[in-house]
């Protein structure tokens, strides 16, 4: 019996090692790390700024969005959902020369804190870009989010955060969930257009140094049915971690009552 327990433990450790390697080779680990950059958006959803919460804001945000903890959450979620076929397929592609080139530029892009500057750069590139390359970037975005989950995920993250902030007493009033979702539904198309435009500009900036031929090959890889499953899963994992962290942050914000003007 003891031998069986030891073997089972070794297998779990080996699986964990494979998942950690998956985070590294695909760049998904850095994508999870980049969730921390979204923390500064939280006060704006409440009509406030980070400075309204005083000097403790950075400390609390860093604790809630601890990158090591978020990676552990990612590993836990992937351990029960990412099968061998999916893992091997994605890891095999991203371990290739093209895959590693893509991971390098994507990792660098994920960690850019100035989103406005990156978007401005992308828009400038799009203004003089050939139609063929633009179409490839559009196809890439569609392949990465083939289920059109991005809009619904962003809305769900906002709903969960606002409700958590309301329940924690940060807002000083209760939010009606049904009314909030109705408002979100009315703005869905506008949000989709904004997200699509932002994603296209970011892609133009991120992949600016890659050839159109390389980007075309990337789209082919992304459109593979097995890779589609991998991306659907990675998107779901990333969105769930983000929503969870924002909910936790809402509770911590209640402890940091907004600073009153003197």
Buried (B, 14 or more C-beta within 10 A) or exposed (E): EEEEEEEEEEEEEEBBEBBBBBBEBBBBBBBBBBBBBBBBBBBEBBEBEBEBBEEEBEEBBEEBBBBEEBBEBBBEBBEEEBEEEBBEBBBEBBEEEBBEBBBEBBBEBBEBEEBEEBBEBBBEBBEEBEEEBBEBBBBBBBBBBBEEBBBBBBBBBBBBBBBBBBBBBBBEEEBEEEEBEEEBEEEEEEBBEEBBBBBBBBBBBBBEEBEBEBBBBBBEBBBBEEBBBBBBBBBBBBBBBBBBBBBBBBBBBBEBEBBEEE
